[in-house]
Amino acid sequence: MPIIRSAKKAIRVSARKKAVNDRRKRTMKDVIKKIEKLSKTDKKEAEQTLSSAFQVIDKAAKRGIIKKNNAARKKSRLSRLVK
């Protein structure tokens, strides 16, 4: 356990940041799963939700939750799946 006050604060801050990052990552994964499910049933609906998925993926990459190439790969695979 940390003894110094700044170390205790650092633990609190990192816990808050982890919660935000986990929430953003969970949102991204949910959107991707939703599009994968929609692409099997309704291609038009999947195409419409594709832009929102790209937005979520880009924000995750911008915030450093996933890397840039990982985001590009996810977007490429989704667009290929929907088309």
Secondary structure by P-SEA (a helix, b strand, c coil): ccccaaaaaaaaaaaaaaaaaaaaaaaaaaaaaaaaaaaaccaaaaaaaaaaaaaaaaaaaaaccccaaaaaaaaaaaaaaac
